[in-house]
């Protein structure tokens, strides 16, 4: 699976722990996730 899929699965597990979603729904959610690198400013 992709990094986006793993992140989507983790977000769903942490925000909705009592909900089980079908893999297709997790894939749809993963498709809209955009990963970005953010620089830490001190």
C-alpha distance matrix in Angstrom:
0.0 3.8 6.9 8.3 6.3 7.2 10.5 11.2 10.8 13.1 15.5 15.9 16.6 19.1 20.9 21.0 21.0 22.9 20.8 18.2 16.3 14.9 11.2 12.6 14.2 11.4 9.6 13.1 13.5 10.5 12.1 15.2 14.2 15.8 15.4 18.8 20.6 23.7 26.6 28.5 32.2 34.7
3.8 0.0 3.8 5.3 5.1 6.4 8.7 9.9 10.7 12.6 14.3 15.5 16.7 18.6 20.1 20.9 21.4 23.7 21.6 19.5 17.4 16.4 12.9 13.7 14.6 11.6 9.6 12.5 12.3 8.7 10.0 12.8 11.3 12.3 11.7 15.1 17.0 20.2 23.2 25.3 28.8 31.6
6.9 3.8 0.0 3.8 5.4 5.1 6.2 8.5 9.9 10.6 12.2 14.2 15.3 16.5 18.2 19.6 20.1 22.9 21.2 19.7 17.9 17.8 14.7 15.7 15.8 12.3 11.2 13.6 12.4 8.7 10.7 12.5 10.0 10.6 9.1 12.3 13.9 16.9 19.8 21.7 25.3 28.0
8.3 5.3 3.8 0.0 3.8 5.5 5.1 6.0 8.5 9.8 10.4 12.1 14.1 15.3 16.3 17.6 18.8 21.4 19.3 18.0 15.8 15.9 13.1 13.5 13.0 9.7 8.6 10.4 8.8 5.2 7.3 8.7 6.4 7.9 7.7 11.4 13.8 16.6 19.9 21.9 25.3 28.2
6.3 5.1 5.4 3.8 0.0 3.8 5.5 5.1 6.1 8.6 9.9 10.6 12.2 14.3 15.4 16.0 16.8 19.0 16.7 14.9 12.8 12.5 9.5 10.5 10.5 7.0 6.2 9.0 8.0 4.9 7.9 10.2 8.8 11.2 11.4 15.1 17.4 20.1 23.4 25.1 28.6 31.3
7.2 6.4 5.1 5.5 3.8 0.0 3.8 5.5 5.1 6.2 8.7 10.0 10.5 12.3 14.3 15.2 15.3 18.0 16.4 14.9 13.6 14.0 11.4 13.3 13.0 9.2 9.6 12.4 10.8 8.1 11.4 13.0 10.8 12.8 12.0 15.3 17.0 19.4 22.5 23.7 27.3 29.7
10.5 8.7 6.2 5.1 5.5 3.8 0.0 3.8 5.4 5.0 6.1 8.6 9.8 10.6 12.1 13.8 14.6 17.6 16.2 15.5 14.3 15.4 13.3 14.7 13.5 9.8 10.6 12.5 9.8 7.5 10.9 11.4 8.5 10.5 9.6 12.7 14.5 16.5 19.7 20.8 24.3 26.7
11.2 9.9 8.5 6.0 5.1 5.5 3.8 0.0 3.8 5.4 5.1 6.2 8.5 10.0 10.6 11.7 13.0 15.6 13.6 12.8 11.1 12.3 10.7 11.7 9.9 6.5 8.0 9.3 6.4 5.2 9.0 9.4 7.6 10.6 11.1 14.5 16.9 18.8 22.2 23.4 26.7 29.3
10.8 10.7 9.9 8.5 6.1 5.1 5.4 3.8 0.0 3.8 5.6 5.2 6.1 8.7 10.1 10.3 10.7 13.1 11.4 10.2 9.2 10.6 9.2 11.4 10.0 6.5 8.9 11.1 8.9 8.1 11.9 12.9 11.3 14.3 14.4 17.7 19.8 21.6 24.8 25.7 29.1 31.4
13.1 12.6 10.6 9.8 8.6 6.2 5.0 5.4 3.8 0.0 3.8 5.4 5.0 6.1 8.5 9.8 9.8 13.1 12.3 12.1 12.0 14.0 12.9 15.2 13.5 10.1 12.4 14.3 11.5 10.6 14.4 14.7 12.3 14.8 14.2 16.9 18.5 19.8 22.8 23.2 26.6 28.6
15.5 14.3 12.2 10.4 9.9 8.7 6.1 5.1 5.6 3.8 0.0 3.8 5.5 5.3 6.0 8.2 9.6 12.8 11.8 12.4 12.0 14.5 13.9 15.4 13.0 10.0 12.6 13.4 10.0 10.0 13.6 12.9 10.7 13.4 13.4 15.9 17.8 18.7 21.9 22.3 25.4 27.5
15.9 15.5 14.2 12.1 10.6 10.0 8.6 6.2 5.2 5.4 3.8 0.0 3.8 5.5 5.3 5.5 7.2 9.7 8.2 8.8 8.5 11.4 11.6 13.3 10.6 8.2 11.6 12.3 9.4 10.4 13.9 13.7 12.4 15.6 16.3 19.1 21.3 22.4 25.6 26.1 29.1 31.2
16.6 16.7 15.3 14.1 12.2 10.5 9.8 8.5 6.1 5.0 5.5 3.8 0.0 3.8 5.8 5.5 4.9 8.1 7.8 8.5 9.6 12.6 12.9 15.3 13.2 10.7 14.1 15.4 12.8 13.3 17.0 17.1 15.5 18.5 18.5 21.2 22.9 23.9 26.8 26.9 30.0 31.8
19.1 18.6 16.5 15.3 14.3 12.3 10.6 10.0 8.7 6.1 5.3 5.5 3.8 0.0 3.8 5.8 5.7 9.5 10.1 11.8 12.9 16.1 16.4 18.5 16.0 13.5 16.7 17.7 14.5 15.0 18.6 18.0 16.0 18.5 18.2 20.4 21.8 22.1 24.9 24.6 27.5 29.0
20.9 20.1 18.2 16.3 15.4 14.3 12.1 10.6 10.1 8.5 6.0 5.3 5.8 3.8 0.0 3.8 6.1 9.0 9.2 11.6 12.4 15.8 16.7 18.2 15.1 13.3 16.6 16.8 13.5 14.9 18.2 17.0 15.5 18.3 18.7 20.7 22.6 22.7 25.7 25.5 28.1 29.9
21.0 20.9 19.6 17.6 16.0 15.2 13.8 11.7 10.3 9.8 8.2 5.5 5.5 5.8 3.8 0.0 3.8 5.6 5.5 8.4 9.7 13.5 15.0 16.7 13.7 12.5 16.2 16.4 13.7 15.6 18.8 18.1 17.2 20.4 21.2 23.6 25.7 26.1 29.2 29.1 31.8 33.6
21.0 21.4 20.1 18.8 16.8 15.3 14.6 13.0 10.7 9.8 9.6 7.2 4.9 5.7 6.1 3.8 0.0 3.8 5.6 7.9 10.5 14.0 15.4 17.8 15.4 13.9 17.6 18.6 16.1 17.4 20.9 20.8 19.6 22.7 22.9 25.4 27.2 27.7 30.6 30.3 33.2 34.7
22.9 23.7 22.9 21.4 19.0 18.0 17.6 15.6 13.1 13.1 12.8 9.7 8.1 9.5 9.0 5.6 3.8 0.0 3.8 6.7 9.9 13.4 15.7 18.0 15.6 14.9 18.7 19.5 17.6 19.4 22.6 22.6 21.9 25.3 25.9 28.6 30.6 31.2 34.2 34.0 36.8 38.3
20.8 21.6 21.2 19.3 16.7 16.4 16.2 13.6 11.4 12.3 11.8 8.2 7.8 10.1 9.2 5.5 5.6 3.8 0.0 3.8 6.4 9.9 12.5 14.4 12.0 11.8 15.6 16.1 14.6 16.6 19.6 19.8 19.6 23.2 24.2 27.2 29.5 30.5 33.7 33.9 36.8 38.7
18.2 19.5 19.7 18.0 14.9 14.9 15.5 12.8 10.2 12.1 12.4 8.8 8.5 11.8 11.6 8.4 7.9 6.7 3.8 0.0 3.8 6.8 9.3 11.7 10.1 9.9 13.4 14.6 13.7 15.4 18.3 19.2 19.2 22.9 23.9 27.1 29.5 30.9 34.2 34.7 37.8 39.9
16.3 17.4 17.9 15.8 12.8 13.6 14.3 11.1 9.2 12.0 12.0 8.5 9.6 12.9 12.4 9.7 10.5 9.9 6.4 3.8 0.0 3.8 6.4 8.1 6.3 6.7 10.1 11.0 10.6 12.6 15.1 16.2 16.7 20.4 21.9 25.3 28.0 29.6 33.1 34.0 37.1 39.4
14.9 16.4 17.8 15.9 12.5 14.0 15.4 12.3 10.6 14.0 14.5 11.4 12.6 16.1 15.8 13.5 14.0 13.4 9.9 6.8 3.8 0.0 3.8 5.4 5.4 6.6 8.8 10.1 11.0 12.5 14.5 16.4 17.3 21.0 22.5 26.2 29.0 31.0 34.5 35.7 38.9 41.5
11.2 12.9 14.7 13.1 9.5 11.4 13.3 10.7 9.2 12.9 13.9 11.6 12.9 16.4 16.7 15.0 15.4 15.7 12.5 9.3 6.4 3.8 0.0 3.8 5.4 5.0 6.1 8.6 9.9 10.3 12.3 14.7 15.5 18.8 20.2 23.9 26.6 29.0 32.4 33.9 37.2 39.8
12.6 13.7 15.7 13.5 10.5 13.3 14.7 11.7 11.4 15.2 15.4 13.3 15.3 18.5 18.2 16.7 17.8 18.0 14.4 11.7 8.1 5.4 3.8 0.0 3.8 5.4 5.0 6.2 8.7 9.7 10.6 13.1 14.7 18.1 20.0 23.7 26.8 29.2 32.8 34.5 37.8 40.6
14.2 14.6 15.8 13.0 10.5 13.0 13.5 9.9 10.0 13.5 13.0 10.6 13.2 16.0 15.1 13.7 15.4 15.6 12.0 10.1 6.3 5.4 5.4 3.8 0.0 3.8 5.3 5.0 6.3 8.5 9.9 11.4 13.0 16.6 18.8 22.3 25.5 27.5 31.2 32.7 35.8 38.6
11.4 11.6 12.3 9.7 7.0 9.2 9.8 6.5 6.5 10.1 10.0 8.2 10.7 13.5 13.3 12.5 13.9 14.9 11.8 9.9 6.7 6.6 5.0 5.4 3.8 0.0 3.8 5.4 5.1 6.1 8.6 10.3 10.8 14.4 16.0 19.6 22.5 24.7 28.2 29.7 32.9 35.6
9.6 9.6 11.2 8.6 6.2 9.6 10.6 8.0 8.9 12.4 12.6 11.6 14.1 16.7 16.6 16.2 17.6 18.7 15.6 13.4 10.1 8.8 6.1 5.0 5.3 3.8 0.0 3.8 5.4 4.9 6.2 9.0 10.1 13.3 15.0 18.8 21.8 24.4 27.9 29.8 33.1 36.0
13.1 12.5 13.6 10.4 9.0 12.4 12.5 9.3 11.1 14.3 13.4 12.3 15.4 17.7 16.8 16.4 18.6 19.5 16.1 14.6 11.0 10.1 8.6 6.2 5.0 5.4 3.8 0.0 3.8 5.4 5.2 7.0 9.3 12.6 15.2 18.7 22.1 24.4 28.1 30.1 33.0 36.1
13.5 12.3 12.4 8.8 8.0 10.8 9.8 6.4 8.9 11.5 10.0 9.4 12.8 14.5 13.5 13.7 16.1 17.6 14.6 13.7 10.6 11.0 9.9 8.7 6.3 5.1 5.4 3.8 0.0 3.8 5.4 5.6 6.8 10.5 12.9 16.3 19.7 21.6 25.3 27.0 29.9 32.9
10.5 8.7 8.7 5.2 4.9 8.1 7.5 5.2 8.1 10.6 10.0 10.4 13.3 15.0 14.9 15.6 17.4 19.4 16.6 15.4 12.6 12.5 10.3 9.7 8.5 6.1 4.9 5.4 3.8 0.0 3.8 5.5 5.3 8.6 10.4 14.1 17.2 19.6 23.2 25.1 28.3 31.3
12.1 10.0 10.7 7.3 7.9 11.4 10.9 9.0 11.9 14.4 13.6 13.9 17.0 18.6 18.2 18.8 20.9 22.6 19.6 18.3 15.1 14.5 12.3 10.6 9.9 8.6 6.2 5.2 5.4 3.8 0.0 3.8 5.7 8.1 10.8 14.3 17.7 20.3 23.9 26.3 29.2 32.5
15.2 12.8 12.5 8.7 10.2 13.0 11.4 9.4 12.9 14.7 12.9 13.7 17.1 18.0 17.0 18.1 20.8 22.6 19.8 19.2 16.2 16.4 14.7 13.1 11.4 10.3 9.0 7.0 5.6 5.5 3.8 0.0 3.8 6.3 9.7 12.7 16.4 18.5 22.2 24.4 27.1 30.4
14.2 11.3 10.0 6.4 8.8 10.8 8.5 7.6 11.3 12.3 10.7 12.4 15.5 16.0 15.5 17.2 19.6 21.9 19.6 19.2 16.7 17.3 15.5 14.7 13.0 10.8 10.1 9.3 6.8 5.3 5.7 3.8 0.0 3.8 6.4 9.6 13.1 15.2 18.9 21.0 23.9 27.1
15.8 12.3 10.6 7.9 11.2 12.8 10.5 10.6 14.3 14.8 13.4 15.6 18.5 18.5 18.3 20.4 22.7 25.3 23.2 22.9 20.4 21.0 18.8 18.1 16.6 14.4 13.3 12.6 10.5 8.6 8.1 6.3 3.8 0.0 3.8 6.4 10.1 12.4 16.1 18.6 21.3 24.7
15.4 11.7 9.1 7.7 11.4 12.0 9.6 11.1 14.4 14.2 13.4 16.3 18.5 18.2 18.7 21.2 22.9 25.9 24.2 23.9 21.9 22.5 20.2 20.0 18.8 16.0 15.0 15.2 12.9 10.4 10.8 9.7 6.4 3.8 0.0 3.8 7.0 9.7 13.2 15.7 18.8 22.1
18.8 15.1 12.3 11.4 15.1 15.3 12.7 14.5 17.7 16.9 15.9 19.1 21.2 20.4 20.7 23.6 25.4 28.6 27.2 27.1 25.3 26.2 23.9 23.7 22.3 19.6 18.8 18.7 16.3 14.1 14.3 12.7 9.6 6.4 3.8 0.0 3.8 6.3 9.8 12.6 15.4 18.9
20.6 17.0 13.9 13.8 17.4 17.0 14.5 16.9 19.8 18.5 17.8 21.3 22.9 21.8 22.6 25.7 27.2 30.6 29.5 29.5 28.0 29.0 26.6 26.8 25.5 22.5 21.8 22.1 19.7 17.2 17.7 16.4 13.1 10.1 7.0 3.8 0.0 3.8 6.6 9.6 12.6 15.9
23.7 20.2 16.9 16.6 20.1 19.4 16.5 18.8 21.6 19.8 18.7 22.4 23.9 22.1 22.7 26.1 27.7 31.2 30.5 30.9 29.6 31.0 29.0 29.2 27.5 24.7 24.4 24.4 21.6 19.6 20.3 18.5 15.2 12.4 9.7 6.3 3.8 0.0 3.8 6.4 9.2 12.6
26.6 23.2 19.8 19.9 23.4 22.5 19.7 22.2 24.8 22.8 21.9 25.6 26.8 24.9 25.7 29.2 30.6 34.2 33.7 34.2 33.1 34.5 32.4 32.8 31.2 28.2 27.9 28.1 25.3 23.2 23.9 22.2 18.9 16.1 13.2 9.8 6.6 3.8 0.0 3.8 6.3 9.6
28.5 25.3 21.7 21.9 25.1 23.7 20.8 23.4 25.7 23.2 22.3 26.1 26.9 24.6 25.5 29.1 30.3 34.0 33.9 34.7 34.0 35.7 33.9 34.5 32.7 29.7 29.8 30.1 27.0 25.1 26.3 24.4 21.0 18.6 15.7 12.6 9.6 6.4 3.8 0.0 3.8 6.4
32.2 28.8 25.3 25.3 28.6 27.3 24.3 26.7 29.1 26.6 25.4 29.1 30.0 27.5 28.1 31.8 33.2 36.8 36.8 37.8 37.1 38.9 37.2 37.8 35.8 32.9 33.1 33.0 29.9 28.3 29.2 27.1 23.9 21.3 18.8 15.4 12.6 9.2 6.3 3.8 0.0 3.8
34.7 31.6 28.0 28.2 31.3 29.7 26.7 29.3 31.4 28.6 27.5 31.2 31.8 29.0 29.9 33.6 34.7 38.3 38.7 39.9 39.4 41.5 39.8 40.6 38.6 35.6 36.0 36.1 32.9 31.3 32.5 30.4 27.1 24.7 22.1 18.9 15.9 12.6 9.6 6.4 3.8 0.0
